[in-house]
Amino acid sequence: AHNGNLVNTKELRGEYEQSGQIFTTTTDTEVIARILIDEISGSGNVEDAVHMCMRRLQGSYSVVMMIDGVLYAFRDPLGIKPFCIGKTEQGYMVASESVAVDALDGTFLRDIKPGELVRIDTTGIRCTQIAVAGTHAHCIFEYIYFSRADSIIDGVLVYDVRRTIGGKLYEEGPVSADAVSPVPDSGVAYAIGYA
């Protein structure tokens, strides 16, 4: 499973098709799977395959996969899409938003670091830093619209980010008004910050 968008899907897909690979969909997720499959079949090592993904993929991705009963999860080196680790009574979990952990009565542990690989099996959890980027980037739409206000992304409550953005908007140019009204519901924190 993959959350994100690649910007070099067409080029990578063309390269694999030139070498005789056949694709059954037009999704960027299948391109990620192809890179992983090729590298794992060659080296037999998931860490090497993830490292190859991080070298070749351009764009945003948080990926989770299961191989032989072992759960693997990794996040792009820029950390564009949110991704976190939680723990329930049944064991560890990964999710795009911390509220998924809350919904299962779990404990939010932390965000998966940009460029990090998480391995979960019957013995527990192991985290390995695969790649490091010189900077971090965030998908602004996570804060603006996609994420729930009670989610935590990279250590910050989404509601607080939205309220701060609303306050900054006011600083940029207040208007004379009797009321500030949010539309849609994700706009409530912005309206509070602006007001």
N, CA, C and O of each residue as an XYZ file, in Angstrom:
780
protein
N       0.862     -1.180      0.000
C       0.000      0.000      0.000
C       0.899      1.230      0.000
O       1.995      1.229      0.561
N       0.406      2.264     -0.639
C       1.223      3.468     -0.838
C       0.344      4.697     -0.706
O      -0.732      4.768     -1.299
N       0.805      5.664      0.072
C       0.149      6.961      0.182
C       1.137      7.981     -0.363
O       2.243      8.117      0.160
N       0.745      8.698     -1.407
C       1.636      9.699     -1.980
C       1.479      9.795     -3.482
O       0.567      9.211     -4.068
N       2.374     10.533     -4.089
C       2.377     10.719     -5.539
C       3.808     10.825     -6.028
O       4.589     11.637     -5.531
N       4.144      9.997     -7.007
C       5.462     10.067     -7.611
C       5.415     11.010     -8.800
O       4.393     11.115     -9.479
N       6.517     11.692     -9.050
C       6.576     12.597    -10.197
C       7.389     12.011    -11.349
O       7.428     12.597    -12.431
N       8.040     10.866    -11.136
C       8.813     10.248    -12.206
C       8.292      8.859    -12.584
O       9.056      8.014    -13.050
N       7.004      8.627    -12.385
C       6.386      7.338    -12.699
C       6.557      6.982    -14.169
O       6.944      5.861    -14.497
N       6.274      7.921    -15.043
C       6.316      7.659    -16.483
C       7.708      7.192    -16.925
O       7.837      6.227    -17.677
N       8.742      7.887    -16.450
C      10.103      7.531    -16.830
C      10.494      6.150    -16.302
O      11.066      5.341    -17.033
N      10.185      5.885    -15.035
C      10.528      4.593    -14.449
C       9.767      3.464    -15.131
O      10.337      2.415    -15.433
N       8.498      3.680    -15.369
C       7.672      2.658    -16.025
C       8.229      2.359    -17.420
O       8.351      1.196    -17.804
N       8.564      3.403    -18.173
C       9.131      3.215    -19.506
C      10.410      2.410    -19.476
O      10.633      1.545    -20.324
N      11.251      2.697    -18.496
C      12.518      1.975    -18.349
C      12.278      0.487    -18.113
O      12.939     -0.352    -18.725
N      11.335      0.154    -17.230
C      11.042     -1.249    -16.938
C      10.364     -1.938    -18.118
O      10.621     -3.112    -18.384
N       9.503     -1.217    -18.821
C       8.854     -1.800    -20.006
C       9.885     -2.091    -21.096
O       9.773     -3.091    -21.805
N      10.889     -1.221    -21.231
C      11.959     -1.439    -22.218
C      12.725     -2.725    -21.913
O      13.226     -3.391    -22.818
N      12.807     -3.065    -20.619
C      13.536     -4.289    -20.253
C      12.627     -5.519    -20.241
O      13.035     -6.592    -19.798
N      11.378     -5.357    -20.736
C      10.480     -6.505    -20.879
C       9.462     -6.685    -19.778
O       8.698     -7.650    -19.812
N       9.419     -5.789    -18.795
C       8.446     -5.897    -17.710
C       7.049     -5.527    -18.226
O       6.904     -4.668    -19.095
N       6.035     -6.185    -17.680
C       4.648     -5.912    -18.059
C       3.917     -5.364    -16.845
O       3.978     -5.935    -15.756
N       3.231     -4.257    -17.045
C       2.449     -3.640    -15.978
C       0.975     -3.926    -16.220
O       0.526     -3.982    -17.365
N       0.224     -4.109    -15.135
C      -1.209     -4.401    -15.270
C      -2.084     -3.216    -14.883
O      -3.297     -3.244    -15.091
N      -1.468     -2.165    -14.316
C      -2.220     -0.962    -13.942
C      -1.441      0.261    -14.411
O      -0.360      0.143    -14.989
N      -2.002      1.422    -14.154
C      -1.299      2.673    -14.476
C      -0.886      3.407    -13.201
O      -0.549      4.589    -13.256
N      -0.906      2.720    -12.049
C      -0.627      3.383    -10.780
C       0.867      3.490    -10.498
O       1.667      2.669    -10.946
N       1.216      4.523     -9.743
C       2.602      4.656     -9.322
C       2.962      3.607     -8.273
O       4.139      3.300     -8.083
N       1.963      3.059     -7.597
C       2.209      2.016     -6.601
C       2.807      0.773     -7.263
O       3.669      0.111     -6.686
N       2.349      0.462     -8.465
C       2.891     -0.701     -9.169
C       4.358     -0.479     -9.553
O       5.140     -1.430     -9.584
N       4.727      0.750     -9.840
C       6.129      1.063    -10.141
C       6.985      0.834     -8.895
O       8.079      0.276     -8.985
N       6.491      1.263     -7.744
C       7.217      1.028     -6.490
C       7.384     -0.477     -6.267
O       8.470     -0.941     -5.920
N       6.307     -1.232     -6.467
C       6.356     -2.691     -6.285
C       7.373     -3.313     -7.231
O       8.095     -4.230     -6.837
N       7.444     -2.836     -8.464
C       8.382     -3.388     -9.446
C       9.833     -3.177     -8.990
O      10.655     -4.088     -9.091
N      10.139     -1.991     -8.497
C      11.498     -1.719     -8.003
C      11.823     -2.656     -6.838
O      12.904     -3.242     -6.787
N      10.885     -2.790     -5.912
C      11.101     -3.649     -4.749
C      11.298     -5.103     -5.162
O      12.227     -5.765     -4.700
N      10.417     -5.598     -6.037
C      10.493     -7.000     -6.472
C      11.819     -7.279     -7.169
O      12.482     -8.274     -6.877
N      12.205     -6.402     -8.090
C      13.458     -6.613     -8.815
C      14.656     -6.652     -7.873
O      15.528     -7.511     -8.007
N      14.698     -5.735     -6.935
C      15.849     -5.657     -6.037
C      15.863     -6.826     -5.053
O      16.920     -7.395     -4.779
N      14.695     -7.185     -4.522
C      14.637     -8.303     -3.568
C      14.983     -9.613     -4.270
O      15.669    -10.459     -3.696
N      14.503     -9.793     -5.538
C      14.849    -11.032     -6.252
C      16.337    -11.114     -6.539
O      16.901    -12.206     -6.600
N      16.978     -9.957     -6.715
C      18.422     -9.963     -6.990
C      19.258    -10.134     -5.741
O      20.125    -11.006     -5.685
N      19.006     -9.307     -4.737
C      19.862     -9.314     -3.548
C      19.280    -10.127     -2.400
O      20.018    -10.583     -1.527
N      17.963    -10.312     -2.392
C      17.319    -11.009     -1.281
C      17.223    -10.157     -0.029
O      16.869    -10.657      1.039
N      17.536     -8.878     -0.151
C      17.605     -8.012      1.011
C      16.595     -6.865      0.888
O      16.657     -6.072     -0.053
N      15.663     -6.785      1.850
C      14.633     -5.746      1.825
C      15.250     -4.364      2.034
O      14.828     -3.401      1.394
N      16.230     -4.253      2.907
C      16.877     -2.950      3.125
C      17.495     -2.412      1.838
O      17.385     -1.222      1.544
N      18.143     -3.288      1.071
C      18.716     -2.867     -0.216
C      17.615     -2.407     -1.164
O      17.783     -1.422     -1.883
N      16.487     -3.121     -1.167
C      15.374     -2.765     -2.045
C      14.790     -1.409     -1.672
O      14.482     -0.603     -2.550
N      14.637     -1.153     -0.390
C      14.116      0.135      0.067
C      15.114      1.238     -0.264
O      14.728      2.326     -0.689
N      16.385      0.954     -0.070
C      17.424      1.940     -0.423
C      17.344      2.276     -1.918
O      17.472      3.439     -2.300
N      17.134      1.270     -2.749
C      17.011      1.502     -4.193
C      15.777      2.358     -4.484
O      15.834      3.255     -5.325
N      14.671      2.092     -3.804
C      13.464      2.924     -3.969
C      13.777      4.373     -3.629
O      13.419      5.283     -4.378
N      14.434      4.583     -2.520
C      14.722      5.942     -2.078
C      15.693      6.659     -3.024
O      15.681      7.887     -3.112
N      16.517      5.906     -3.717
C      17.419      6.512     -4.711
C      16.689      6.832     -6.011
O      17.010      7.819     -6.673
N      15.708      6.004     -6.385
C      15.088      6.127     -7.700
C      13.786      6.915     -7.715
O      13.487      7.591     -8.700
N      13.013      6.840     -6.646
C      11.690      7.473     -6.636
C      11.800      8.970     -6.364
O      12.556      9.404     -5.495
N      11.043      9.738     -7.113
C      10.950     11.177     -6.877
C       9.499     11.499     -6.566
O       8.600     11.152     -7.333
N       9.273     12.158     -5.447
C       7.915     12.503     -5.041
C       7.660     12.069     -3.618
O       8.585     11.859     -2.833
N       6.385     11.941     -3.302
C       6.005     11.604     -1.933
C       5.567     10.150     -1.847
O       4.892      9.637     -2.739
N       5.964      9.489     -0.753
C       5.505      8.121     -0.551
C       5.697      7.688      0.899
O       6.742      7.907      1.512
N       4.670      7.079      1.404
C       4.717      6.294      2.620
C       4.211      4.925      2.185
O       3.095      4.805      1.680
N       5.027      3.895      2.379
C       4.735      2.568      1.847
C       4.694      1.565      2.989
O       5.498      1.634      3.919
N       3.754      0.634      2.914
C       3.701     -0.486      3.851
C       3.514     -1.758      3.030
O       2.725     -1.793      2.087
N       4.256     -2.806      3.408
C       4.171     -4.082      2.688
C       4.430     -5.225      3.655
O       5.060     -5.043      4.696
N       3.934     -6.415      3.297
C       4.179     -7.585      4.117
C       4.857     -8.642      3.257
O       4.385     -8.979      2.171
N       5.970     -9.157      3.762
C       6.716    -10.203      3.076
C       6.979    -11.317      4.081
O       7.637    -11.100      5.098
N       6.468    -12.502      3.798
C       6.676    -13.675      4.659
C       6.346    -13.397      6.125
O       7.094    -13.786      7.022
N       5.227    -12.725      6.358
C       4.782    -12.468      7.723
C       5.477    -11.320      8.429
O       5.218    -11.072      9.606
N       6.349    -10.622      7.737
C       7.048     -9.470      8.313
C       6.483     -8.203      7.670
O       6.389     -8.103      6.447
N       6.114     -7.248      8.506
C       5.575     -5.983      8.025
C       6.717     -4.978      7.897
O       7.504     -4.790      8.825
N       6.794     -4.338      6.732
C       7.794     -3.306      6.479
C       7.070     -2.009      6.144
O       6.033     -2.023      5.480
N       7.610     -0.903      6.598
C       7.049      0.406      6.274
C       8.200      1.378      6.083
O       9.190      1.333      6.813
N       8.064      2.263      5.091
C       9.101      3.276      4.901
C       8.500      4.560      4.349
O       7.462      4.564      3.687
N       9.197      5.646      4.650
C       8.747      7.006      4.306
C       9.816      7.687      3.457
O      11.013      7.486      3.665
N       9.367      8.494      2.496
C      10.328      9.148      1.607
C      11.302     10.025      2.401
O      10.957     10.520      3.474
N      12.525     10.219      1.872
C      13.563     10.957      2.606
C      13.210     12.410      2.936
O      13.779     12.980      3.867
N      12.293     13.011      2.200
C      11.885     14.381      2.515
C      10.775     14.416      3.562
O      10.519     15.466      4.152
N      10.117     13.292      3.800
C       9.030     13.242      4.780
C       7.786     13.977      4.325
O       7.097     14.592      5.139
N       7.491     13.923      3.042
C       6.388     14.711      2.491
C       5.042     14.258      3.037
O       4.230     15.088      3.444
N       4.798     12.964      3.051
C       3.528     12.438      3.563
C       3.700     11.993      5.015
O       4.764     11.505      5.397
N       2.665     12.160      5.811
C       2.768     11.732      7.221
C       2.760     10.215      7.336
O       2.206      9.518      6.486
N       3.384      9.711      8.404
C       3.451      8.270      8.652
C       3.860      8.097     10.103
O       4.784      8.766     10.567
N       3.190      7.213     10.827
C       3.517      7.075     12.247
C       3.455      5.630     12.708
O       2.944      4.749     12.017
N       3.993      5.419     13.904
C       4.026      4.108     14.558
C       3.160      4.188     15.806
O       3.212      5.163     16.556
N       2.363      3.146     16.014
C       1.553      3.049     17.220
C       1.663      1.654     17.804
O       2.248      0.755     17.200
N       1.095      1.488     18.981
C       1.093      0.182     19.638
C      -0.276     -0.066     20.234
O      -0.835      0.794     20.915
N      -0.814     -1.250     19.974
C      -2.072     -1.673     20.572
C      -1.789     -2.902     21.438
O      -0.644     -3.344     21.537
N      -2.827     -3.449     22.061
C      -2.646     -4.670     22.851
C      -2.178     -5.832     21.983
O      -1.507     -6.744     22.467
N      -2.538     -5.795     20.686
C      -2.169     -6.874     19.768
C      -0.751     -6.727     19.206
O      -0.192     -7.698     18.697
N      -0.164     -5.539     19.288
C       1.185     -5.344     18.766
C       1.362     -3.958     18.169
O       0.598     -3.037     18.458
N       2.367     -3.826     17.344
C       2.679     -2.541     16.721
C       1.860     -2.340     15.462
O       1.354     -3.294     14.870
N       1.738     -1.075     15.060
C       1.031     -0.736     13.829
C       1.654      0.500     13.216
O       2.338      1.266     13.895
N       1.413      0.692     11.914
C       1.792      1.922     11.230
C       0.535      2.492     10.596
O      -0.379      1.754     10.231
N       0.497      3.823     10.469
C      -0.684      4.476      9.893
C      -0.296      5.826      9.318
O       0.715      6.415      9.700
N      -1.118      6.307      8.391
C      -0.881      7.624      7.804
C      -1.167      8.736      8.800
O      -0.551      9.800      8.739
N      -2.095      8.495      9.714
C      -2.441      9.527     10.698
C      -2.482      8.946     12.096
O      -2.870      7.794     12.293
N      -2.081      9.745     13.058
C      -2.067      9.294     14.447
C      -3.468      8.960     14.956
O      -3.605      8.165     15.885
N      -4.500      9.547     14.372
C      -5.862      9.269     14.837
C      -6.280      7.822     14.557
O      -7.187      7.309     15.213
N      -5.641      7.164     13.603
C      -5.924      5.748     13.354
C      -5.485      4.912     14.552
O      -6.142      3.933     14.907
N      -4.385      5.297     15.163
C      -3.911      4.624     16.370
C      -4.924      4.855     17.493
O      -5.282      3.925     18.216
N      -5.381      6.096     17.632
C      -6.380      6.432     18.661
C      -7.662      5.631     18.466
O      -8.251      5.153     19.436
N      -8.094      5.482     17.218
C      -9.348      4.778     16.913
C      -9.294      3.318     17.339
O     -10.335      2.710     17.589
N      -8.101      2.750     17.423
C      -7.939      1.358     17.836
C      -7.514      1.249     19.298
O      -7.010      0.214     19.734
N      -7.725      2.341     20.055
C      -7.341      2.389     21.477
C      -5.862      2.073     21.676
O      -5.472      1.447     22.661
N      -5.053      2.516     20.725
C      -3.617      2.291     20.817
C      -2.897      3.486     21.401
O      -3.510      4.492     21.759
N      -1.612      3.360     21.489
C      -0.740      4.430     21.966
C       0.113      4.912     20.805
O       0.823      4.129     20.174
N       0.038      6.201     20.532
C       0.882      6.802     19.509
C       2.308      6.812     20.042
O       2.562      7.348     21.120
N       3.245      6.221     19.294
C       4.634      6.187     19.743
C       5.429      7.345     19.158
O       6.040      8.124     19.890
N       5.419      7.454     17.821
C       6.159      8.534     17.182
C       5.911      8.500     15.686
O       5.320      7.561     15.152
N       6.380      9.554     15.022
C       6.343      9.585     13.566
C       7.482      8.734     13.025
O       8.554      8.656     13.625
N       7.239      8.099     11.887
C       8.326      7.441     11.179
C       9.165      8.565     10.586
O       8.629      9.474      9.951
N      10.457      8.508     10.788
C      11.334      9.579     10.318
C      11.436      9.556      8.793
O      11.339      8.491      8.183
N      11.626     10.702      8.185
C      11.880     10.713      6.743
C      13.088      9.828      6.419
O      14.135      9.929      7.059
N      12.925      8.958      5.413
C      14.005      8.064      5.011
C      14.194      6.850      5.903
O      15.203      6.155      5.790
N      13.246      6.584      6.784
C      13.385      5.480      7.735
C      12.610      4.250      7.271
O      11.540      4.362      6.672
N      13.170      3.073      7.558
C      12.521      1.783      7.318
C      12.162      1.172      8.664
O      13.001      1.089      9.561
N      10.910      0.746      8.798
C      10.430      0.101     10.023
C      10.134     -1.358      9.690
O       9.492     -1.661      8.685
N      10.608     -2.249     10.543
C      10.380     -3.694     10.369
C       9.666     -4.195     11.617
O      10.148     -4.013     12.735
N       8.509     -4.829     11.418
C       7.726     -5.356     12.532
C       7.494     -6.849     12.306
O       6.970     -7.263     11.272
N       7.894     -7.641     13.290
C       7.641     -9.088     13.222
C       7.242     -9.584     14.608
O       6.974     -8.777     15.498
N       7.200    -10.888     14.797
C       6.744    -11.452     16.074
C       7.673    -11.133     17.233
O       7.270    -11.242     18.391
N       8.911    -10.739     16.944
C       9.847    -10.415     18.024
C       9.784     -8.946     18.425
O      10.339     -8.560     19.454
N       9.103     -8.114     17.612
C       9.007     -6.695     17.958
C       9.241     -5.796     16.759
O       8.905     -6.133     15.623
N       9.821     -4.653     17.041
C       9.990     -3.621     16.020
C      11.451     -3.221     15.919
O      12.148     -3.114     16.927
N      11.910     -3.000     14.685
C      13.274     -2.523     14.445
C      13.212     -1.403     13.416
O      12.559     -1.540     12.382
N      13.888     -0.304     13.698
C      13.876      0.856     12.806
C      15.296      1.122     12.314
O      16.254      1.087     13.087
N      15.413      1.392     10.997
C      16.706      1.635     10.382
C      16.623      2.879      9.520
O      15.726      3.001      8.687
N      17.543      3.794      9.712
C      17.608      4.994      8.861
C      18.296      4.592      7.563
O      19.469      4.220      7.566
N      17.560      4.667      6.447
C      18.082      4.231      5.153
C      18.683      5.402      4.377
O      19.744      5.266      3.767
N      18.010      6.542      4.398
C      18.471      7.705      3.634
C      18.227      8.972      4.441
O      17.313      9.029      5.264
N      19.044      9.977      4.202
C      18.898     11.273      4.861
C      18.943     12.347      3.788
O      19.865     12.383      2.973
N      17.952     13.215      3.790
C      17.920     14.339      2.851
C      18.422     15.588      3.577
O      18.359     15.670      4.804
N      18.911     16.542      2.821
C      19.428     17.781      3.398
C      18.339     18.683      3.947
O      18.619     19.622      4.693
N      17.097     18.398      3.579
C      15.971     19.218      4.019
C      14.736     18.345      4.150
O      14.731     17.197      3.704
N      13.703     18.879      4.752
C      12.416     18.180      4.839
C      11.368     19.012      4.125
O      11.493     20.231      4.014
N      10.337     18.342      3.642
C       9.229     19.010      2.957
C       7.934     18.370      3.434
O       7.915     17.196      3.806
N       6.886     19.117      3.424
C       5.595     18.585      3.858
C       4.548     18.857      2.799
O       4.582     19.890      2.131
N       3.616     17.929      2.647
C       2.477     18.142      1.766
C       1.550     19.133      2.469
O       0.922     18.794      3.472
N       1.464     20.341      1.951
C       0.675     21.391      2.601
C      -0.797     21.010      2.691
O      -1.499     21.458      3.597
N      -1.273     20.181      1.752
C      -2.681     19.789      1.782
C      -3.013     18.909      2.981
O      -4.175     18.829      3.379
N      -2.020     18.250      3.562
C      -2.266     17.497      4.798
C      -2.725     18.463      5.892
O      -3.671     18.184      6.629
N      -2.038     19.602      5.983
C      -2.391     20.589      7.003
C      -3.641     21.377      6.608
O      -4.472     21.698      7.457
N      -3.765     21.681      5.336
C      -4.890     22.510      4.887
C      -6.200     21.744      4.927
O      -7.218     22.280      5.364
N      -6.186     20.488      4.474
C      -7.464     19.813      4.250
C      -7.493     18.336      4.596
O      -8.419     17.894      5.276
N      -6.495     17.542      4.147
C      -6.591     16.091      4.233
C      -6.679     15.555      5.657
O      -7.563     14.757      5.966
N      -5.779     15.983      6.515
C      -5.657     15.385      7.844
C      -6.749     15.851      8.792
O      -7.267     16.962      8.680
N      -7.082     14.978      9.724
C      -8.020     15.379     10.768
C      -7.325     16.352     11.710
O      -6.114     16.273     11.922
N      -8.089     17.254     12.262
C      -7.539     18.301     13.122
C      -6.864     17.729     14.370
O      -5.966     18.359     14.929
N      -7.287     16.542     14.811
C      -6.708     15.962     16.019
C      -5.534     15.027     15.724
O      -5.066     14.321     16.617
N      -5.062     15.019     14.489
C      -3.873     14.234     14.134
C      -2.600     14.985     14.522
O      -2.567     16.214     14.585
N      -1.576     14.211     14.776
C      -0.252     14.765     15.047
C       0.634     14.392     13.869
O       0.771     13.212     13.543
N       1.236     15.390     13.227
C       2.154     15.153     12.116
C       3.507     15.742     12.486
O       3.634     16.936     12.756
N       4.497     14.886     12.493
C       5.866     15.299     12.844
C       5.901     16.105     14.136
O       6.552     17.146     14.230
N       5.178     15.589     15.127
C       5.219     16.167     16.463
C       4.329     17.376     16.694
O       4.359     17.956     17.780
N       3.533     17.774     15.697
C       2.707     18.975     15.830
C       1.240     18.622     15.576
O       0.922     17.913     14.621
N       0.364     19.113     16.425
C      -1.068     18.907     16.276
C      -1.569     19.698     15.066
O      -1.318     20.899     14.971
N      -2.271     19.043     14.144
C      -2.762     19.686     12.924
C      -3.631     20.903     13.264
O      -3.535     21.932     12.595
N      -4.468     20.797     14.286
C      -5.327     21.918     14.705
C      -4.486     23.161     15.003
O      -4.840     24.265     14.591
N      -3.372     22.981     15.720
C      -2.515     24.119     16.070
C      -1.892     24.762     14.839
O      -1.772     25.985     14.768
N      -1.497     23.942     13.871
C      -0.925     24.482     12.629
C      -1.982     25.318     11.908
O      -1.695     26.422     11.446
N      -3.198     24.791     11.815
C      -4.269     25.518     11.125
C      -4.596     26.833     11.829
O      -4.792     27.857     11.174
N      -4.653     26.807     13.147
C      -4.945     28.034     13.893
C      -3.843     29.074     13.683
O      -4.127     30.262     13.531
N      -2.593     28.626     13.675
C      -1.461     29.531     13.438
C      -1.534     30.130     12.040
O      -1.281     31.321     11.862
N      -1.878     29.315     11.050
C      -2.012     29.818      9.675
C      -3.106     30.880      9.611
O      -2.936     31.900      8.943
N      -4.224     30.655     10.297
C      -5.300     31.656     10.343
C      -4.819     32.965     10.950
O      -5.161     34.040     10.459
N      -4.025     32.883     12.018
C      -3.478     34.087     12.644
C      -2.514     34.817     11.720
O      -2.507     36.047     11.675
N      -1.703     34.069     10.983
C      -0.774     34.678     10.022
C      -1.546     35.355      8.889
O      -1.145     36.411      8.399
N      -2.645     34.743      8.482
C      -3.480     35.345      7.435
C      -4.028     36.691      7.903
O      -4.083     37.645      7.127
N      -4.434     36.767      9.169
C      -4.910     38.030      9.722
C      -3.798     39.084      9.696
O      -4.034     40.241      9.348
N      -2.587     38.667     10.068
C      -1.450     39.593     10.070
C      -1.146     40.123      8.672
O      -0.662     41.245      8.522
N      -1.428     39.323      7.658
C      -1.160     39.730      6.278
C      -2.146     40.792      5.786
O      -1.812     41.572      4.895
N      -3.313     40.832      6.334
C      -4.280     41.814      5.846
C      -5.643     41.651      6.500
O      -6.533     41.027      5.922
N      -5.818     42.196      7.685
C      -7.125     42.084      8.340
C      -8.185     42.852      7.544
O      -7.897     43.853      6.888
N      -9.411     42.352      7.626
C     -10.534     43.023      6.974
C     -11.562     43.403      8.034
O     -11.625     42.798      9.104
N     -12.353     44.402      7.721
C     -13.424     44.809      8.634
C     -14.602     43.863      8.420
O     -15.156     43.793      7.324
N     -14.982     43.135      9.475
C     -16.076     42.160      9.345
C     -16.751     41.970     10.688
O     -16.162     42.238     11.735
N     -17.983     41.509     10.651
C     -18.726     41.228     11.878
C     -18.493     39.794     12.363
O     -18.622     39.511     13.554
N     -18.157     38.906     11.452
C     -17.983     37.506     11.825
C     -16.998     36.840     10.864
O     -16.817     37.282      9.729
N     -16.371     35.774     11.342
C     -15.511     34.937     10.517
C     -16.170     33.568     10.485
O     -16.441     32.988     11.536
N     -16.430     33.045      9.297
C     -17.149     31.786      9.153
C     -16.287     30.759      8.423
O     -15.768     31.050      7.345
N     -16.123     29.563      8.991
C     -15.314     28.530      8.340
C     -16.112     27.720      7.321
O     -17.263     27.362      7.571
N     -15.499     27.435      6.177
C     -16.089     26.542      5.185
C     -14.947     25.840      4.495
O     -14.044     26.535      4.029
N     -14.899     24.530      4.387
C     -15.707     23.522      5.081
C     -15.253     23.368      6.526
O     -14.599     24.251      7.081
N     -15.610     22.232      7.131
C     -15.315     22.030      8.546
C     -13.819     22.118      8.853
O     -13.444     22.522      9.954
N     -12.958     21.749      7.901
C     -11.519     21.831      8.143
C     -11.068     23.277      8.302
O      -9.937     23.525      8.722
N     -11.937     24.240      7.974
C     -11.603     25.656      8.096
C     -11.845     26.250      9.469
O     -11.530     27.421      9.687
N     -12.395     25.482     10.408
C     -12.715     26.007     11.746
C     -11.482     26.572     12.433
O     -11.517     27.697     12.932
N     -10.401     25.819     12.466
C      -9.189     26.289     13.159
C      -8.625     27.529     12.486
O      -8.139     28.429     13.171
N      -8.678     27.599     11.149
C      -8.213     28.788     10.444
C      -9.042     29.996     10.844
O      -8.503     31.072     11.105
N     -10.363     29.813     10.892
C     -11.258     30.921     11.246
C     -11.001     31.395     12.676
O     -11.012     32.595     12.951
N     -10.770     30.451     13.578
C     -10.464     30.817     14.967
C      -9.155     31.615     15.023
O      -9.067     32.634     15.709
N      -8.155     31.144     14.301
C      -6.871     31.860     14.267
C      -7.001     33.242     13.664
O      -6.378     34.193     14.136
N      -7.801     33.356     12.631
C      -7.991     34.648     11.965
C      -8.769     35.597     12.882
O      -8.422     36.770     13.015
N      -9.826     35.069     13.511
C     -10.669     35.895     14.395
C      -9.871     36.347     15.612
O     -10.401     37.049     16.472
